[in-house]
Amino acid sequence: MILDLRKDSVLDSSVYESLKQISLDSANEFNSFIGAVSKTMSENLDWWVEIPASRHTLLSPLFYRFCLLHLIYELIQSGSKIEKVIVDSAALFRAVNEIKGKEGLNFEVSYSGGKLTGIFPNFIKSTIRSLWFCKQKLPLFWAAKKTSPISQNQQKNNLILIDLIVSPGFITKDRYYPGLWTKLNSEQKKRTFFVPTLLMMKEKEFEAAYHELRTSDKNFLIKEDYLTLSDLLYSQLHIFRIWFIKLPPQEVLGIDFSPLIREELLSGGGFNNAIEGLLNYRFAKRLKEKSFNLSLIIDWWEGQPLDKGWNLGFHTFFPKTPRKGYLGFTPRTMEIHLRPTESEVKYGAAPETISTIGEQFSKEMKSTNSPFKAETAPAFRFNHIWENRADQDQASGTFKILMALSIMVDESVNILEKVIESSLDFERDGIEFLIKPHPATTVDKLKSRFLGTWPHHFQVVEGPTPNYIRMSDLLITGMSSVGLEAVVLGTPVIVVETTRGLAYDPIPDSVPKELWRNCRSSEEISEAINIFRNHSPEEVRGHQELSSKIKKDYFEPVTKEGIYRFLELKD
């Protein structure tokens, strides 16, 4: 058996199944493991804003490598004959060799991550990375200062702060909390402020973005109005301070796992995110110095380093003000970073309360020894699912399949390839495909991977994805949370699972399988398509009833009462 365990390698289906089970079984162990490290680093801000401390499985390969060690050990114990193991981490290379030595085995271990770099080359890379990011960040500060005279005098008392991301096309157009502002009265609006973080923007767009924010009918508290160049310098020096973080030895399967953590710390992979976290921390400090009085602090919670910096800052400088993390999307399996650990809550790196978008999500977030409170809040981004709309079906007589693709190009290509390889004759069978790329991915980028074999019957569509879900008979997607959204809109779903990395199932196991299928091969996709397109009218009606129940369980509608409860307001 040859095990290619590099991050993006496709695994044999049986090996992948073992890894999937290991990841489910090992999540609590890994959380406790990182929690123990964080406890020894509780006073170190630079540790908290780094990706190993975040446990964020989409940003950090650390949990994946933790599971790989268990996979190798399990295969050895089961008597599987391993001929070669290929890894892309120098620290993992050494750890696998150590396991091999302890077990008295003689299989080959190969490292394919490039030249094993030393301290000096990594230090040079860190310096270059810091200078580059500073060059990117300075124009943001200048644009904020240039537009600051537009803003009116700032109210400071009894404020509610709400964190959100601002990106092109969504400067003042509400993507994260639609419906919230309109339900507030004039007095409540005066004390409610959104705190934007600008992402995915070009330098030339900064000034226009700040101008739009400052002239909006909504209230925006601009972080850069309070941050200083010394704050920016402090954050930039993070990339050098992490070199002095001393990790305690931590054993996994009898070997020291701390070199894998240190390797990730020094990789610089989460540098931009860490900088945002440090600036969030300093922003809270500056508000305290300006004598702000806050009644509630809400973080758009994704468990990222920038979230950790936000919570640590407000925990430190506004310790008596309640903090909530709003989990405004549908969590997937293996997003273990969304559940705060005991050490994160205790030391202020995570909020005391996690607000989910549905009662069932709140129940699933809770556990007997949960260190945080879970509550249910309005599902702002999903309010459209409660709207009664006219049937948008074009009545063309075809079976419409919407393919909602991922932000990750490799996953999108895998989905397209598997569908193309299926045995269905799309035109003869009357199947119409609508292709909806992720907004961050161009169609040309996808087509370039097919070298002229892009099917002519694939129709690329633009516009809101929910509109196309409503007019489709079936959705095919990957790890995207749009899967559960389609289920509650009454459209069955095929989730194409890749056998690489961790398994991010986007639909909870509690959702009946009549409404969705997990498929890995083109044959399984073909079979699932045929099953769904041959459902009887009675089966379809039964599915609609199930969908309505799931909608009530997983998505809370946006109401005045729900908003007031979420913001802790009185009518």
N, C-alpha and C positions, 0 to 999 in steps of 0.2 A: 504494500500500500504506500503510495506517495501522497503526502499531505501538503498541499499548497495552501498555507495559512496566511498569505498576504491579504491585506485589508480588502481588496476588491476581487479576490479570486473566487471563482465558482466552485463550490464543493460538491462532491458526490452526494446524492440525495439522502442516503442512509447516514452519512457522516454529518450532513447538515441537520438532520432530524435529531441526532444525538446532541449536537451543539445547541440546538433550539431548546431541548429539554434541560440541558445543563444551565443555560442562561436563565430560564424560569426558576430553576431550583437554587441558583447561586445569587440571585439579586439581593436577598436579605443579608447574606454573608458578605457580599461586596460592600453594601451600604454600611454595615457595622465596621468593616475593615477601614474604609475611608473615614468613617466617623471617628475611629480611634486615632487615626493620623491627625485629623482636624482638631481633636481635643488637645493634642500636644502643641498645635499651632494656633490656638484660639486667639492669641493676641497679635498674630501676624496677618495684617491686612493683605499683603502681597500673596500669601497663600490662598486666602479666601477668594480672590478674584481670578485665580488660575483654573484652567479647565480640569485638572485632576481633582480639585476640591469640589467642582461643580457636579461631578458624576454624570455629566451630560453625554449620553451615548452617541449623539449625532455629531458632536464636536470633538469628542475624545475617544480614541480607540482603547482606552485603558481597561474598561469592563470587557470588551471583546477579547483582549489579550489575557485577562484574568480567566475568562471562560475557556480560552484555547489551552491554557495550562491544565485545566481540569479535564478537557477533552483528551489530550495526549495521555494523561495519567489514567483516565478511564479506559482508553483503548489498550493501553499496556496491561492493565489489570484484567481485561477481558480476554487477553491472549491474542489480540489482533497483531499480525505481523507488519510492522512499520519498516519500510525500506528507506524512506527519505522524508524529511520535514523541511519545508521552505518557509522562511519568515522574512519580514521586512523591517524588523526592529533589532538593533544590536543588543539591547538589554534582553529581549525575548530570546534571541539566539543563545545568549549565555545561560538563561534560565532553562531552556529546553535541554541544553547540553548537561546541565547540572542534574536534571531529572533522569536523563539517560544514564549518567554515571551512577546515580543512586540505585537505579534499577538493574545495573550491570548489563546494559544493552549496547548494541554497536551499530545502530542505524545512522545514516548520514544526516547532518543538520546543515542546511545551506542558508546563508544570509544574502539577500538580493536587494538590499536597500541602498546600494551605492557604497562609496568609500566610508569606512569607519572613521568619523571625524573626531578630532581631539578638542581640548579646551580652547586653544587659541583660535582655530577656524570658527568655532561656534560663537566665540566672543566677538569676532569681526562681523559675523552675520547679525548678531544682536545689535551692534552699533549701527549698521546700515539700515536695519529694519526700524530702529527707533528714529533715525533721521528722516527716513521716508515717511513714516506716519506723522511726524511733527510737521513736515511739509504739507501733508494732506489736511491736518487739523487747523493750522494757523489761519488759512483763508476763511474757515468757518467762524472763527473768533472775530476776524476783521469784519465779516459780513454782518454779524450780530451787533457789533459795536456801531457800525455805520448806520444801521436801521433803528438803533435803540431810541433816538429822539421821537420816533413815531408813537411809542408806547406812552400811555398815560401814567400818572402816579400810581404806584402799586399799593393795593390794599393788603394789609398784613395780618388781620385778626380773624381767627376762627375759620381758617381756610381748609378746603378739601383739595388735596393734590391727587391728580390721576395721571399716571405714566402712560405714554403711548409712543408708537413709532410713526415717523413722518417719512414718506417716500414719494417719488414722482407720481403724479396723478392723485395723490392722497395727502395734499398739504392741509387743507381745511375740510376737504371731503372726508366724512367720518367713515373709516374702515373698521375701527376697533370697538367703538361704542355707539353705533347708530341707534337713535331713538332716545338716548339718555338726556341730552341737552333739552330737547323739546318738552320733556315732562317736568322740568323744573320751573318754579315760579321766579319772578324777577329778583327776589331777595336771595333765593338759593343760588341763582346764577352768579350773583355778585361775589359769592365766596367759593365757587367751584372753578378750579383752574387745571387745565391740561398741561402736562409738562412734556414737550416733544423732544425726541432724539431723532436727528436727521440721518437717514441711512440711504445708501444706493443712489446718491446724488453726485453730480459733477460740480466742480468748483464754480463754474459760471452760473449755476442754478441757486447757489446759497442765498444771495442777496434777495432775489425775487421771492424765495420761499419764506424768508424772515419777514419781508414786507407783507406778504399775504397773511401770515400768522398774526402779525401785529395789528392789521386792519380788519380782522375777522370779528363777527358778532360774538363768537365764543371767546372765553378768556384763556390765554396761553401765557404760562410763566416760562420765559426763555432762560435756560440754564446758563448760557454764555453771558447773560447780563450780570451774573453774580460771580461766575468763575473768573479767575485771574490767570495771567501768564505763569505765575508761580505754581498754580494748580496744574497747568499743562506740563510744566517742567517736572513737577513731582510725579505725575503719571508716566511721563516718558522714561524716567529713571527706574521705573519698575523692572524693565527688562534686564537691568544690571543687578538690582537688589535680589532678584530670584536666585542668582548664582550663590548667594550666601544663606539660602534656606537649607537647614540641616534636617534631613528626614530621619526619624527613628527607624531602626530595622523592623520590618513587618513580614512575618513568615506566611507563605501560602504553599501548602503541600510540602512543608519542610524546607523551602528555599526562601531567601530574602527577596521580597517583591519590590522593595524601595528603589532599586536601580531603574525599574520600569517607570516609576513615578517621576524620578529625577530626569530621566531621558525626556519625558513629555514636558516637564517644566522648562527645560532648556531648549526645547525644539522651537519655541516661539510661535507655535501653531495657534494659540489663543490670544496673541498679543493685542490685537485690536479690541477684542471683547474685554480683556482685562483693563485696558485704558478707559473704556467707557464705564466700567465698574468703578474705577478709582475716581473718575470725574464725577460720577453720581455721588460717591461718598463725600467728596469735597463740596459738592453742591449743597448737600444737607448741612455741612459745616458752615457754609457761607450764609445760608438762610438763618441759622441760629445766631450768627454774628449780627445779622440785620434785624434781629428781634421779631422774626415771624412767629405767629402763633397758629398751630395747625390742629385741626380737630380730627382729621382722618387722612391716611396716606394709602394710596392704592397703587400697586405695582402690576404691570402686565406681566404675569408670571410665566416664565418659560424655564426657570431653573438655570439660567445662564450666568456667567460671571458678572455681567452688567447688572443682573438682578441681585446678586449677592452684594455688590458694592452699594446699590441703592438701599437695600435693607439694613446693611451694617451702618451706613451713614445715618439713617433716620433712627435706628435703634440707639445709636451712640448719642446723638445730639437732640433727639426728641423722644426720650425713653418712655414718656407717659402717653404718647399719642398712639392710638390703635393703628396697626398696619395690616393690610389685607393683600393677598396675592390673587389677582383675578385670572383664573385659568379659562380663557375665553375661547378655547377650541376643544376639539375632541381628542383626548389623550389616547395614545396607542400603547400596546404592550412594548416593553423594553425601554420606555421613556421613564426610567427609574428616577431620573433627576427631578421629576415633577412632584415627587413625594418628599417633603423636607424630612431630614433625619433629626434625631434628638439633639445632636451637637449643633446643627445649623440653627434650630429654633432657640436653643439655650444661649448661644453666643450672638444671636441677632442676624445671622446671615440669611435667614429665611423668615417670612412673615408668620405671625401666630395663627392666622386664619387663611385658609385657601377657599376661595369662592369659585365653585364650578358652575357649568351652564345647565345642569340638570340633576334631579334628585338621585338618579341611579349612579351618576358619576360621583356624587358626594358620598354615597354609601360605599362605593368601590375604593374611594380614597381613604376611608377610615379603616382603622384596625383596632384591636383591643388595647394596644399600647401606643396609639398614635400620639406624637408629641404636639400636634397641631389640631386646630378645630377646622372641620369641613362644613361649609354652608352652601346653599344653593342661591345663585343670582341669575338675573335675566341673561338669556343667550342672545346678546346684542347682535352678533354677526349672523345669527341664524333666524332672525325674526321673520324673514321672508317665508319660512316653511309654514307659518301659521296664516299666511295670506290666502284668501280664496281667489284663485285666478281662473279665468276661462281656459279651457283645454287648448293647448298650443300645438297639438298634433296637426301636422300638415296633411294628414289623411291621404298619403301618397300610395298606400298599399304596401309599402316596404316595411321591413323590420329594422328600426333605427337603433344603431349601437353607438353610444358616445364613448370615446376613449379619452378620459381625462388624465393627462400625462403629468409626470413628476418634475420637480425642479432639478432633479438629478438626471443628467442626460443618459447615463448608462442604464438606469432603470427604465427610462422612457423607451430607449432603443430595444431593450429586452422585451418589453410589452408588445411593441410593434412587430418585432421579429416573430414572436410566438404566435401572434394572430395571423401574420402572413403565412407562416408555416402550417397553420391548421388545414385540415383536409376539405374545408368548406369551399364551395364554388360560390363566391359572394354574389355575383351578378345573376347566376342561374337561380340561386336560392332567394333572391329578392332581399338581400341584406344591404343596408345603407350605412356607411361608416362616417361619423362626424369626429374629426380629430381636434381636440382642444389642448394645445400646448400650454405649459405653465407660463405665466406672464414674464418670468425671468429667462425664458428659453426661446430662441427664434426658431421658426420653422426651417429656415435654411440650414441651421446647425444640425437639426435632426435629419434632414434630407441628405446632407453630406455624408452621413454614416451608411447610406444605402446604395451609393455608387450607381445611380440611375435605375434602381429597382423599386423606387417608391411607387406603390400601386396607384393607378390613375383614378380608382374609385374611392380613394381617401379624400374626403372633403374637409379642408381646414376651416375652422370657424373661429370667430372672435366675439367678444362680448361676455356678459355675466354667465358663468357656468350653470347656475341654477336654472336659467331659461332653457338651456339645452337639455338639462336633466329632465325637465318637465315634458319635453317633446320627444324624449327617447324611450325606447322599450327596454333597454338594457344599458348598464354602465360597465365599462372595463377600466380598471385603474390599478395602481400599485399601493404604496404605503400612504397615499394621500387620504386625509380625513374627509374628503368629499364622498368617500364610500358610504359612511353612515348617513351623511346628508341625503344621498340618493335613496337609501333604504326608507327613510322616514317620508320621503316624497312619493313613495310607492313604486320606485324603479328598482328592479333587482340588480344585483351587483356581482361581477366577477373580479376578485382580487388576484392579480398575477403576482405570485410569490417568487422572488429570486432566491437562489441557494447560495447567496454570498452575504457575509456579515451577519448581523443580528436580525431577527424576525420582528418587524414592526407591523403587527396585524392592526389594521385601522378600524376593524369592526369587533366589538366585544363578543366574547363567546356566548354571552347570554342572549344575543340576537339570534332568533331561529334560523337554521340553515336553509329553510325554504326560501329565504329572501336573498341569500348570497352564497357564493362558492369560493373556496380557495383553490387556485390552480397553479401548477408549476410547468406543465408541458403543453405543447400545442394540441396534443390529443385531448387532454383534460379540458382545455378551453373550448375546443370544438364540441365536445360532449355537453359541456355546460350551456353553451349557446343553444344547442338543439333542445335541451331540457326546458330552458326558459321560454323559447319561442313556441314551444308546443303545449304550454300550459292552457288548460281549459278556462273558459270564462268564470266558472265557479272557483277554480284555484286562484285566479287573478283577484276576484273579490275577497277571498280569504286572506290573500296577501295584503290587500289594502287595509283590512281590519287590523292585521298584525302591525302594519306600518304606523297606523294611528296610535296604537298603544305604545309602541316604542318611542314615538315622537313625544308623548306625554311624559314618559319615564326619563328621557335623556335631554330634553330641551325645554327650558322654562321660557314661556313667552315674555316679551318686554311689556311690562305694565307699570303704571305709576306706583302701585304698592310694592312691586318687586324692586324698583329703582330706589324708593325711599328706604326700604329695608337694607339694600346693598350699601347705600351712602349714609345710613344711620341718621336719616332725616325724620322730622315730625311733620305731619300734615298741617 
